[in-house]
Structures are given as C-alpha cells and as structure tokens.
Amino acid sequence: PNLTIVDPCDSVDIEQSVPQLAAHAGPTYLRLLRGQVPTVLDEYGYRFQLGKAAELRTGRDVVLISTGLMTMRALQAAARLEADHVDVAVLHVPTIKPLDREAILAAARTDRLVVTLENHTVIGGLSEAVGATIAYAGVGARVVPIALPDEFLAAGALPTLHDRYGLSTDAIISKVKAELDAHTTGTDDPNP
C-alpha cells in the first residue's frame, strides 16, 4: 500500500524522477537500469511527471504502451514499422504505481491495436495493469503483451536475453505485424 513504482527509460527519466521521488511522501521504488543505457527521451521534449504517462509519438494503427528500457525499443519499432506504412503511437508509462489510468484509457478507446512492452514478467506488471484498467472501464480493446514468460529465466547480456525472450526490436516488429494481420483477417490467433 502507498508504494510508488517508477521504471525509467533512460538517464532523462532517472535525472528527473529522483528529486520527485525524494520529495514524495511514502515508500518509493526506482528500478535502475544496468550497464550503459542510451539517452532517447531528450529528442521528444519529454518531462518526467510522477504518476503521468507521456505520449511520445502519435499513430492511428497501433499504440505501444511501454515502460522502462522497452520504451526505447517501442520507439525503434515504431520508426521501422513506419517504413511499412504502419502508423504507431508510443505511450511511455514510467510510473507503474500509481498508474495513469486516464492516459491508458484514452489510448485504448480507439480501434488501434494495443500492445504493452515491459522488461518484466507477463504476471503482475504493466500488461496486467493495462488489461485491468481497460476491463474495469468496460473498454473492448484487446491487449497484446510483450513481456518475459512466467518461468525461471536464463542469465546473460540483455541483447541476448531480449532476442531469446522476444523483447528485441525485431521481435516486437514481428509480433505487431502478426497481430495486425490477425486483426484484419478477423482471427484471434496470430499464429494459427
């Protein structure tokens, strides 16, 4: 109860979130990234606001709702999908708790494909929080999670692990294309 959880994308998120978390009443958790992480949010006029999501990119076909380092992958995937005439929005959710339900509902109240991206298990993270928010509001959007499986995972370098578990930019693009194909053909299973 009352725990605030922040999953930053890059150094911009970290630099801006730390003072806000320090000034915040109650317990906080900041998930720090390991290794050298590129700075990406400075290109989007982004400002971290505790408890608020930020739309970094608009798009009419797909909305990628991402957190942490997966926001960088979401932006990369969106740029590459644009070459295939797929218009992709990116909603960055740096604060997992409290969740910006209004921003998520605004993103889901369209006919776009909704995909969540997180460097966390599919259980108990962003995808379930987004799914619950949408279901509780009675919005009919289907949520497609891109996350780690609920199992014991291998150890290793992040690029290797992200390739193995489907969190790489290439895997995201493949998943989005498969889901769009299933959506346009009216099937629920993108891998019949």
PyMOL CGO cylinders between C-alpha atoms (Angstrom):
from pymol import cmd
from pymol.cgo import CYLINDER

trace = [
    CYLINDER, 0.00, 0.00, 0.00, 1.10, 3.54, -0.90, 0.3, 1, 1, 1, 1, 1, 1,
    CYLINDER, 1.10, 3.54, -0.90, 4.21, 2.25, -2.71, 0.3, 1, 1, 1, 1, 1, 1,
    CYLINDER, 4.21, 2.25, -2.71, 5.23, 4.32, -5.74, 0.3, 1, 1, 1, 1, 1, 1,
    CYLINDER, 5.23, 4.32, -5.74, 6.99, 2.37, -8.51, 0.3, 1, 1, 1, 1, 1, 1,
    CYLINDER, 6.99, 2.37, -8.51, 8.99, 4.03, -11.29, 0.3, 1, 1, 1, 1, 1, 1,
    CYLINDER, 8.99, 4.03, -11.29, 10.59, 2.17, -14.21, 0.3, 1, 1, 1, 1, 1, 1,
    CYLINDER, 10.59, 2.17, -14.21, 12.70, 4.75, -16.09, 0.3, 1, 1, 1, 1, 1, 1,
    CYLINDER, 12.70, 4.75, -16.09, 13.57, 4.55, -19.77, 0.3, 1, 1, 1, 1, 1, 1,
    CYLINDER, 13.57, 4.55, -19.77, 16.89, 6.39, -19.69, 0.3, 1, 1, 1, 1, 1, 1,
    CYLINDER, 16.89, 6.39, -19.69, 19.06, 8.98, -17.93, 0.3, 1, 1, 1, 1, 1, 1,
    CYLINDER, 19.06, 8.98, -17.93, 16.49, 11.72, -18.61, 0.3, 1, 1, 1, 1, 1, 1,
    CYLINDER, 16.49, 11.72, -18.61, 13.86, 9.76, -16.68, 0.3, 1, 1, 1, 1, 1, 1,
    CYLINDER, 13.86, 9.76, -16.68, 16.29, 8.96, -13.87, 0.3, 1, 1, 1, 1, 1, 1,
    CYLINDER, 16.29, 8.96, -13.87, 17.59, 12.52, -13.50, 0.3, 1, 1, 1, 1, 1, 1,
    CYLINDER, 17.59, 12.52, -13.50, 14.09, 13.99, -13.44, 0.3, 1, 1, 1, 1, 1, 1,
    CYLINDER, 14.09, 13.99, -13.44, 12.43, 11.30, -11.30, 0.3, 1, 1, 1, 1, 1, 1,
    CYLINDER, 12.43, 11.30, -11.30, 14.91, 11.12, -8.42, 0.3, 1, 1, 1, 1, 1, 1,
    CYLINDER, 14.91, 11.12, -8.42, 14.13, 14.58, -6.96, 0.3, 1, 1, 1, 1, 1, 1,
    CYLINDER, 14.13, 14.58, -6.96, 10.39, 13.93, -7.29, 0.3, 1, 1, 1, 1, 1, 1,
    CYLINDER, 10.39, 13.93, -7.29, 10.69, 10.56, -5.56, 0.3, 1, 1, 1, 1, 1, 1,
    CYLINDER, 10.69, 10.56, -5.56, 12.86, 12.07, -2.80, 0.3, 1, 1, 1, 1, 1, 1,
    CYLINDER, 12.86, 12.07, -2.80, 10.20, 14.75, -2.16, 0.3, 1, 1, 1, 1, 1, 1,
    CYLINDER, 10.20, 14.75, -2.16, 7.35, 12.22, -2.30, 0.3, 1, 1, 1, 1, 1, 1,
    CYLINDER, 7.35, 12.22, -2.30, 5.72, 11.15, 0.96, 0.3, 1, 1, 1, 1, 1, 1,
    CYLINDER, 5.72, 11.15, 0.96, 5.68, 7.39, 1.37, 0.3, 1, 1, 1, 1, 1, 1,
    CYLINDER, 5.68, 7.39, 1.37, 7.80, 4.49, 0.12, 0.3, 1, 1, 1, 1, 1, 1,
    CYLINDER, 7.80, 4.49, 0.12, 9.17, 4.56, -3.40, 0.3, 1, 1, 1, 1, 1, 1,
    CYLINDER, 9.17, 4.56, -3.40, 10.91, 2.08, -5.68, 0.3, 1, 1, 1, 1, 1, 1,
    CYLINDER, 10.91, 2.08, -5.68, 13.04, 3.15, -8.65, 0.3, 1, 1, 1, 1, 1, 1,
    CYLINDER, 13.04, 3.15, -8.65, 14.08, 0.34, -10.96, 0.3, 1, 1, 1, 1, 1, 1,
    CYLINDER, 14.08, 0.34, -10.96, 17.54, 1.33, -12.13, 0.3, 1, 1, 1, 1, 1, 1,
    CYLINDER, 17.54, 1.33, -12.13, 18.94, 0.07, -15.38, 0.3, 1, 1, 1, 1, 1, 1,
    CYLINDER, 18.94, 0.07, -15.38, 22.20, -1.81, -15.54, 0.3, 1, 1, 1, 1, 1, 1,
    CYLINDER, 22.20, -1.81, -15.54, 25.00, -1.15, -17.97, 0.3, 1, 1, 1, 1, 1, 1,
    CYLINDER, 25.00, -1.15, -17.97, 25.30, 1.73, -20.39, 0.3, 1, 1, 1, 1, 1, 1,
    CYLINDER, 25.30, 1.73, -20.39, 21.85, 2.94, -21.46, 0.3, 1, 1, 1, 1, 1, 1,
    CYLINDER, 21.85, 2.94, -21.46, 21.40, 5.34, -24.39, 0.3, 1, 1, 1, 1, 1, 1,
    CYLINDER, 21.40, 5.34, -24.39, 19.58, 8.62, -23.81, 0.3, 1, 1, 1, 1, 1, 1,
    CYLINDER, 19.58, 8.62, -23.81, 16.49, 8.74, -26.03, 0.3, 1, 1, 1, 1, 1, 1,
    CYLINDER, 16.49, 8.74, -26.03, 13.80, 10.86, -24.37, 0.3, 1, 1, 1, 1, 1, 1,
    CYLINDER, 13.80, 10.86, -24.37, 15.63, 14.16, -24.87, 0.3, 1, 1, 1, 1, 1, 1,
    CYLINDER, 15.63, 14.16, -24.87, 14.52, 14.11, -28.53, 0.3, 1, 1, 1, 1, 1, 1,
    CYLINDER, 14.52, 14.11, -28.53, 10.82, 14.26, -27.62, 0.3, 1, 1, 1, 1, 1, 1,
    CYLINDER, 10.82, 14.26, -27.62, 10.54, 17.34, -25.39, 0.3, 1, 1, 1, 1, 1, 1,
    CYLINDER, 10.54, 17.34, -25.39, 9.76, 14.90, -22.58, 0.3, 1, 1, 1, 1, 1, 1,
    CYLINDER, 9.76, 14.90, -22.58, 9.44, 15.87, -18.92, 0.3, 1, 1, 1, 1, 1, 1,
    CYLINDER, 9.44, 15.87, -18.92, 9.01, 13.24, -16.22, 0.3, 1, 1, 1, 1, 1, 1,
    CYLINDER, 9.01, 13.24, -16.22, 5.91, 13.75, -14.08, 0.3, 1, 1, 1, 1, 1, 1,
    CYLINDER, 5.91, 13.75, -14.08, 5.34, 11.33, -11.23, 0.3, 1, 1, 1, 1, 1, 1,
    CYLINDER, 5.34, 11.33, -11.23, 2.18, 9.31, -11.92, 0.3, 1, 1, 1, 1, 1, 1,
    CYLINDER, 2.18, 9.31, -11.92, 1.83, 10.50, -15.52, 0.3, 1, 1, 1, 1, 1, 1,
    CYLINDER, 1.83, 10.50, -15.52, 2.31, 8.73, -18.84, 0.3, 1, 1, 1, 1, 1, 1,
    CYLINDER, 2.31, 8.73, -18.84, 3.59, 10.63, -21.86, 0.3, 1, 1, 1, 1, 1, 1,
    CYLINDER, 3.59, 10.63, -21.86, 2.62, 10.15, -25.49, 0.3, 1, 1, 1, 1, 1, 1,
    CYLINDER, 2.62, 10.15, -25.49, 5.95, 10.34, -27.31, 0.3, 1, 1, 1, 1, 1, 1,
    CYLINDER, 5.95, 10.34, -27.31, 4.58, 9.58, -30.73, 0.3, 1, 1, 1, 1, 1, 1,
    CYLINDER, 4.58, 9.58, -30.73, 1.09, 9.58, -32.26, 0.3, 1, 1, 1, 1, 1, 1,
    CYLINDER, 1.09, 9.58, -32.26, -0.23, 6.91, -34.59, 0.3, 1, 1, 1, 1, 1, 1,
    CYLINDER, -0.23, 6.91, -34.59, -3.53, 5.62, -35.94, 0.3, 1, 1, 1, 1, 1, 1,
    CYLINDER, -3.53, 5.62, -35.94, -2.89, 1.86, -36.40, 0.3, 1, 1, 1, 1, 1, 1,
    CYLINDER, -2.89, 1.86, -36.40, -1.14, 0.65, -33.23, 0.3, 1, 1, 1, 1, 1, 1,
    CYLINDER, -1.14, 0.65, -33.23, -0.41, 2.02, -29.77, 0.3, 1, 1, 1, 1, 1, 1,
    CYLINDER, -0.41, 2.02, -29.77, 2.64, 0.64, -27.97, 0.3, 1, 1, 1, 1, 1, 1,
    CYLINDER, 2.64, 0.64, -27.97, 2.25, 1.18, -24.22, 0.3, 1, 1, 1, 1, 1, 1,
    CYLINDER, 2.25, 1.18, -24.22, 5.72, 0.74, -22.78, 0.3, 1, 1, 1, 1, 1, 1,
    CYLINDER, 5.72, 0.74, -22.78, 7.77, 1.22, -19.66, 0.3, 1, 1, 1, 1, 1, 1,
    CYLINDER, 7.77, 1.22, -19.66, 11.45, 1.27, -18.77, 0.3, 1, 1, 1, 1, 1, 1,
    CYLINDER, 11.45, 1.27, -18.77, 14.02, 0.37, -21.36, 0.3, 1, 1, 1, 1, 1, 1,
    CYLINDER, 14.02, 0.37, -21.36, 11.26, -1.08, -23.56, 0.3, 1, 1, 1, 1, 1, 1,
    CYLINDER, 11.26, -1.08, -23.56, 10.21, 2.47, -24.45, 0.3, 1, 1, 1, 1, 1, 1,
    CYLINDER, 10.21, 2.47, -24.45, 13.44, 2.77, -26.42, 0.3, 1, 1, 1, 1, 1, 1,
    CYLINDER, 13.44, 2.77, -26.42, 12.54, -0.46, -28.25, 0.3, 1, 1, 1, 1, 1, 1,
    CYLINDER, 12.54, -0.46, -28.25, 8.98, 0.79, -28.81, 0.3, 1, 1, 1, 1, 1, 1,
    CYLINDER, 8.98, 0.79, -28.81, 10.31, 3.96, -30.45, 0.3, 1, 1, 1, 1, 1, 1,
    CYLINDER, 10.31, 3.96, -30.45, 12.72, 1.96, -32.63, 0.3, 1, 1, 1, 1, 1, 1,
    CYLINDER, 12.72, 1.96, -32.63, 9.96, -0.45, -33.67, 0.3, 1, 1, 1, 1, 1, 1,
    CYLINDER, 9.96, -0.45, -33.67, 7.57, 2.44, -34.43, 0.3, 1, 1, 1, 1, 1, 1,
    CYLINDER, 7.57, 2.44, -34.43, 10.14, 4.10, -36.68, 0.3, 1, 1, 1, 1, 1, 1,
    CYLINDER, 10.14, 4.10, -36.68, 10.83, 0.87, -38.57, 0.3, 1, 1, 1, 1, 1, 1,
    CYLINDER, 10.83, 0.87, -38.57, 7.13, -0.02, -38.90, 0.3, 1, 1, 1, 1, 1, 1,
    CYLINDER, 7.13, -0.02, -38.90, 6.53, 3.42, -40.42, 0.3, 1, 1, 1, 1, 1, 1,
    CYLINDER, 6.53, 3.42, -40.42, 8.56, 2.25, -43.44, 0.3, 1, 1, 1, 1, 1, 1,
    CYLINDER, 8.56, 2.25, -43.44, 5.89, -0.47, -43.90, 0.3, 1, 1, 1, 1, 1, 1,
    CYLINDER, 5.89, -0.47, -43.90, 3.11, 2.14, -43.68, 0.3, 1, 1, 1, 1, 1, 1,
    CYLINDER, 3.11, 2.14, -43.68, 2.11, 1.14, -40.15, 0.3, 1, 1, 1, 1, 1, 1,
    CYLINDER, 2.11, 1.14, -40.15, 1.37, 4.26, -38.09, 0.3, 1, 1, 1, 1, 1, 1,
    CYLINDER, 1.37, 4.26, -38.09, 2.42, 3.56, -34.49, 0.3, 1, 1, 1, 1, 1, 1,
    CYLINDER, 2.42, 3.56, -34.49, 1.84, 5.63, -31.34, 0.3, 1, 1, 1, 1, 1, 1,
    CYLINDER, 1.84, 5.63, -31.34, 4.09, 5.22, -28.31, 0.3, 1, 1, 1, 1, 1, 1,
    CYLINDER, 4.09, 5.22, -28.31, 2.79, 5.88, -24.80, 0.3, 1, 1, 1, 1, 1, 1,
    CYLINDER, 2.79, 5.88, -24.80, 5.62, 5.85, -22.25, 0.3, 1, 1, 1, 1, 1, 1,
    CYLINDER, 5.62, 5.85, -22.25, 4.48, 4.82, -18.76, 0.3, 1, 1, 1, 1, 1, 1,
    CYLINDER, 4.48, 4.82, -18.76, 7.38, 5.49, -16.38, 0.3, 1, 1, 1, 1, 1, 1,
    CYLINDER, 7.38, 5.49, -16.38, 5.23, 5.28, -13.26, 0.3, 1, 1, 1, 1, 1, 1,
    CYLINDER, 5.23, 5.28, -13.26, 3.75, 1.82, -12.80, 0.3, 1, 1, 1, 1, 1, 1,
    CYLINDER, 3.75, 1.82, -12.80, 2.14, 2.71, -9.49, 0.3, 1, 1, 1, 1, 1, 1,
    CYLINDER, 2.14, 2.71, -9.49, 0.17, 4.90, -9.36, 0.3, 1, 1, 1, 1, 1, 1,
    CYLINDER, 0.17, 4.90, -9.36, -0.80, 4.11, -12.93, 0.3, 1, 1, 1, 1, 1, 1,
    CYLINDER, -0.80, 4.11, -12.93, -2.01, 6.89, -15.25, 0.3, 1, 1, 1, 1, 1, 1,
    CYLINDER, -2.01, 6.89, -15.25, -5.35, 5.23, -15.99, 0.3, 1, 1, 1, 1, 1, 1,
    CYLINDER, -5.35, 5.23, -15.99, -6.71, 8.24, -17.89, 0.3, 1, 1, 1, 1, 1, 1,
    CYLINDER, -6.71, 8.24, -17.89, -3.87, 8.16, -20.43, 0.3, 1, 1, 1, 1, 1, 1,
    CYLINDER, -3.87, 8.16, -20.43, -4.21, 4.40, -20.86, 0.3, 1, 1, 1, 1, 1, 1,
    CYLINDER, -4.21, 4.40, -20.86, -7.97, 4.62, -21.39, 0.3, 1, 1, 1, 1, 1, 1,
    CYLINDER, -7.97, 4.62, -21.39, -7.53, 7.46, -23.88, 0.3, 1, 1, 1, 1, 1, 1,
    CYLINDER, -7.53, 7.46, -23.88, -5.04, 5.30, -25.80, 0.3, 1, 1, 1, 1, 1, 1,
    CYLINDER, -5.04, 5.30, -25.80, -7.31, 2.23, -25.70, 0.3, 1, 1, 1, 1, 1, 1,
    CYLINDER, -7.31, 2.23, -25.70, -10.56, 3.97, -26.69, 0.3, 1, 1, 1, 1, 1, 1,
    CYLINDER, -10.56, 3.97, -26.69, -9.75, 3.73, -30.37, 0.3, 1, 1, 1, 1, 1, 1,
    CYLINDER, -9.75, 3.73, -30.37, -9.76, 0.89, -32.86, 0.3, 1, 1, 1, 1, 1, 1,
    CYLINDER, -9.76, 0.89, -32.86, -5.95, 0.67, -32.71, 0.3, 1, 1, 1, 1, 1, 1,
    CYLINDER, -5.95, 0.67, -32.71, -4.12, -2.50, -31.76, 0.3, 1, 1, 1, 1, 1, 1,
    CYLINDER, -4.12, -2.50, -31.76, -2.96, -2.14, -28.12, 0.3, 1, 1, 1, 1, 1, 1,
    CYLINDER, -2.96, -2.14, -28.12, 0.43, -3.72, -27.33, 0.3, 1, 1, 1, 1, 1, 1,
    CYLINDER, 0.43, -3.72, -27.33, 2.23, -3.48, -23.99, 0.3, 1, 1, 1, 1, 1, 1,
    CYLINDER, 2.23, -3.48, -23.99, 6.00, -3.75, -23.72, 0.3, 1, 1, 1, 1, 1, 1,
    CYLINDER, 6.00, -3.75, -23.72, 7.91, -4.37, -20.50, 0.3, 1, 1, 1, 1, 1, 1,
    CYLINDER, 7.91, -4.37, -20.50, 11.17, -5.88, -19.28, 0.3, 1, 1, 1, 1, 1, 1,
    CYLINDER, 11.17, -5.88, -19.28, 9.25, -7.78, -16.61, 0.3, 1, 1, 1, 1, 1, 1,
    CYLINDER, 9.25, -7.78, -16.61, 7.26, -10.98, -16.41, 0.3, 1, 1, 1, 1, 1, 1,
    CYLINDER, 7.26, -10.98, -16.41, 3.86, -11.05, -18.01, 0.3, 1, 1, 1, 1, 1, 1,
    CYLINDER, 3.86, -11.05, -18.01, 2.45, -11.63, -14.49, 0.3, 1, 1, 1, 1, 1, 1,
    CYLINDER, 2.45, -11.63, -14.49, 1.90, -8.67, -12.19, 0.3, 1, 1, 1, 1, 1, 1,
    CYLINDER, 1.90, -8.67, -12.19, 3.34, -5.91, -14.33, 0.3, 1, 1, 1, 1, 1, 1,
    CYLINDER, 3.34, -5.91, -14.33, 2.35, -3.31, -16.88, 0.3, 1, 1, 1, 1, 1, 1,
    CYLINDER, 2.35, -3.31, -16.88, 0.39, -5.63, -19.19, 0.3, 1, 1, 1, 1, 1, 1,
    CYLINDER, 0.39, -5.63, -19.19, -1.88, -6.85, -16.40, 0.3, 1, 1, 1, 1, 1, 1,
    CYLINDER, -1.88, -6.85, -16.40, -2.32, -3.32, -15.05, 0.3, 1, 1, 1, 1, 1, 1,
    CYLINDER, -2.32, -3.32, -15.05, -3.26, -2.03, -18.52, 0.3, 1, 1, 1, 1, 1, 1,
    CYLINDER, -3.26, -2.03, -18.52, -5.56, -5.01, -19.10, 0.3, 1, 1, 1, 1, 1, 1,
    CYLINDER, -5.56, -5.01, -19.10, -7.30, -4.49, -15.76, 0.3, 1, 1, 1, 1, 1, 1,
    CYLINDER, -7.30, -4.49, -15.76, -7.68, -0.76, -16.37, 0.3, 1, 1, 1, 1, 1, 1,
    CYLINDER, -7.68, -0.76, -16.37, -9.30, -1.39, -19.74, 0.3, 1, 1, 1, 1, 1, 1,
    CYLINDER, -9.30, -1.39, -19.74, -11.52, -4.22, -18.46, 0.3, 1, 1, 1, 1, 1, 1,
    CYLINDER, -11.52, -4.22, -18.46, -12.71, -2.30, -15.38, 0.3, 1, 1, 1, 1, 1, 1,
    CYLINDER, -12.71, -2.30, -15.38, -13.67, 0.63, -17.61, 0.3, 1, 1, 1, 1, 1, 1,
    CYLINDER, -13.67, 0.63, -17.61, -15.58, -1.66, -19.96, 0.3, 1, 1, 1, 1, 1, 1,
    CYLINDER, -15.58, -1.66, -19.96, -13.43, -0.75, -22.94, 0.3, 1, 1, 1, 1, 1, 1,
    CYLINDER, -13.43, -0.75, -22.94, -13.36, -3.53, -25.53, 0.3, 1, 1, 1, 1, 1, 1,
    CYLINDER, -13.36, -3.53, -25.53, -9.71, -3.25, -26.53, 0.3, 1, 1, 1, 1, 1, 1,
    CYLINDER, -9.71, -3.25, -26.53, -7.65, -6.43, -26.65, 0.3, 1, 1, 1, 1, 1, 1,
    CYLINDER, -7.65, -6.43, -26.65, -4.22, -6.11, -25.02, 0.3, 1, 1, 1, 1, 1, 1,
    CYLINDER, -4.22, -6.11, -25.02, -1.27, -7.94, -26.57, 0.3, 1, 1, 1, 1, 1, 1,
    CYLINDER, -1.27, -7.94, -26.57, 1.57, -8.31, -24.04, 0.3, 1, 1, 1, 1, 1, 1,
    CYLINDER, 1.57, -8.31, -24.04, 5.23, -8.38, -24.96, 0.3, 1, 1, 1, 1, 1, 1,
    CYLINDER, 5.23, -8.38, -24.96, 6.96, -9.39, -21.74, 0.3, 1, 1, 1, 1, 1, 1,
    CYLINDER, 6.96, -9.39, -21.74, 9.06, -12.09, -20.15, 0.3, 1, 1, 1, 1, 1, 1,
    CYLINDER, 9.06, -12.09, -20.15, 7.46, -15.50, -19.64, 0.3, 1, 1, 1, 1, 1, 1,
    CYLINDER, 7.46, -15.50, -19.64, 6.48, -16.61, -16.13, 0.3, 1, 1, 1, 1, 1, 1,
    CYLINDER, 6.48, -16.61, -16.13, 9.34, -19.06, -15.73, 0.3, 1, 1, 1, 1, 1, 1,
    CYLINDER, 9.34, -19.06, -15.73, 12.91, -19.27, -14.49, 0.3, 1, 1, 1, 1, 1, 1,
    CYLINDER, 12.91, -19.27, -14.49, 14.96, -17.27, -16.97, 0.3, 1, 1, 1, 1, 1, 1,
    CYLINDER, 14.96, -17.27, -16.97, 18.47, -17.67, -18.29, 0.3, 1, 1, 1, 1, 1, 1,
    CYLINDER, 18.47, -17.67, -18.29, 21.17, -15.19, -17.26, 0.3, 1, 1, 1, 1, 1, 1,
    CYLINDER, 21.17, -15.19, -17.26, 23.27, -13.23, -19.70, 0.3, 1, 1, 1, 1, 1, 1,
    CYLINDER, 23.27, -13.23, -19.70, 23.70, -10.00, -21.61, 0.3, 1, 1, 1, 1, 1, 1,
    CYLINDER, 23.70, -10.00, -21.61, 20.50, -8.03, -22.22, 0.3, 1, 1, 1, 1, 1, 1,
    CYLINDER, 20.50, -8.03, -22.22, 20.64, -8.13, -26.05, 0.3, 1, 1, 1, 1, 1, 1,
    CYLINDER, 20.64, -8.13, -26.05, 21.00, -11.92, -25.98, 0.3, 1, 1, 1, 1, 1, 1,
    CYLINDER, 21.00, -11.92, -25.98, 18.22, -12.34, -23.45, 0.3, 1, 1, 1, 1, 1, 1,
    CYLINDER, 18.22, -12.34, -23.45, 15.91, -9.93, -25.27, 0.3, 1, 1, 1, 1, 1, 1,
    CYLINDER, 15.91, -9.93, -25.27, 16.40, -11.88, -28.50, 0.3, 1, 1, 1, 1, 1, 1,
    CYLINDER, 16.40, -11.88, -28.50, 15.74, -15.14, -26.68, 0.3, 1, 1, 1, 1, 1, 1,
    CYLINDER, 15.74, -15.14, -26.68, 12.57, -13.95, -24.94, 0.3, 1, 1, 1, 1, 1, 1,
    CYLINDER, 12.57, -13.95, -24.94, 11.03, -11.84, -27.71, 0.3, 1, 1, 1, 1, 1, 1,
    CYLINDER, 11.03, -11.84, -27.71, 11.83, -8.37, -26.36, 0.3, 1, 1, 1, 1, 1, 1,
    CYLINDER, 11.83, -8.37, -26.36, 14.16, -7.26, -29.18, 0.3, 1, 1, 1, 1, 1, 1,
    CYLINDER, 14.16, -7.26, -29.18, 13.09, -4.63, -31.69, 0.3, 1, 1, 1, 1, 1, 1,
    CYLINDER, 13.09, -4.63, -31.69, 12.92, -7.28, -34.44, 0.3, 1, 1, 1, 1, 1, 1,
    CYLINDER, 12.92, -7.28, -34.44, 10.69, -9.49, -32.27, 0.3, 1, 1, 1, 1, 1, 1,
    CYLINDER, 10.69, -9.49, -32.27, 8.41, -6.55, -31.45, 0.3, 1, 1, 1, 1, 1, 1,
    CYLINDER, 8.41, -6.55, -31.45, 8.02, -5.73, -35.15, 0.3, 1, 1, 1, 1, 1, 1,
    CYLINDER, 8.02, -5.73, -35.15, 7.23, -9.37, -35.99, 0.3, 1, 1, 1, 1, 1, 1,
    CYLINDER, 7.23, -9.37, -35.99, 4.65, -9.59, -33.20, 0.3, 1, 1, 1, 1, 1, 1,
    CYLINDER, 4.65, -9.59, -33.20, 2.95, -6.33, -34.20, 0.3, 1, 1, 1, 1, 1, 1,
    CYLINDER, 2.95, -6.33, -34.20, 2.76, -7.39, -37.86, 0.3, 1, 1, 1, 1, 1, 1,
    CYLINDER, 2.76, -7.39, -37.86, 1.34, -10.81, -36.94, 0.3, 1, 1, 1, 1, 1, 1,
    CYLINDER, 1.34, -10.81, -36.94, -1.25, -9.23, -34.65, 0.3, 1, 1, 1, 1, 1, 1,
    CYLINDER, -1.25, -9.23, -34.65, -2.23, -6.68, -37.31, 0.3, 1, 1, 1, 1, 1, 1,
    CYLINDER, -2.23, -6.68, -37.31, -2.64, -9.47, -39.87, 0.3, 1, 1, 1, 1, 1, 1,
    CYLINDER, -2.64, -9.47, -39.87, -4.83, -11.41, -37.43, 0.3, 1, 1, 1, 1, 1, 1,
    CYLINDER, -4.83, -11.41, -37.43, -6.83, -8.28, -36.68, 0.3, 1, 1, 1, 1, 1, 1,
    CYLINDER, -6.83, -8.28, -36.68, -7.52, -7.55, -40.36, 0.3, 1, 1, 1, 1, 1, 1,
    CYLINDER, -7.52, -7.55, -40.36, -8.46, -11.16, -41.16, 0.3, 1, 1, 1, 1, 1, 1,
    CYLINDER, -8.46, -11.16, -41.16, -10.72, -11.37, -38.11, 0.3, 1, 1, 1, 1, 1, 1,
    CYLINDER, -10.72, -11.37, -38.11, -8.90, -14.24, -36.39, 0.3, 1, 1, 1, 1, 1, 1,
    CYLINDER, -8.90, -14.24, -36.39, -7.96, -14.13, -32.72, 0.3, 1, 1, 1, 1, 1, 1,
    CYLINDER, -7.96, -14.13, -32.72, -4.81, -16.20, -33.07, 0.3, 1, 1, 1, 1, 1, 1,
    CYLINDER, -4.81, -16.20, -33.07, -1.95, -14.55, -34.97, 0.3, 1, 1, 1, 1, 1, 1,
    CYLINDER, -1.95, -14.55, -34.97, -0.24, -17.95, -35.21, 0.3, 1, 1, 1, 1, 1, 1,
    CYLINDER, -0.24, -17.95, -35.21, -2.96, -20.36, -36.46, 0.3, 1, 1, 1, 1, 1, 1,
]
cmd.load_cgo(trace, "trace")
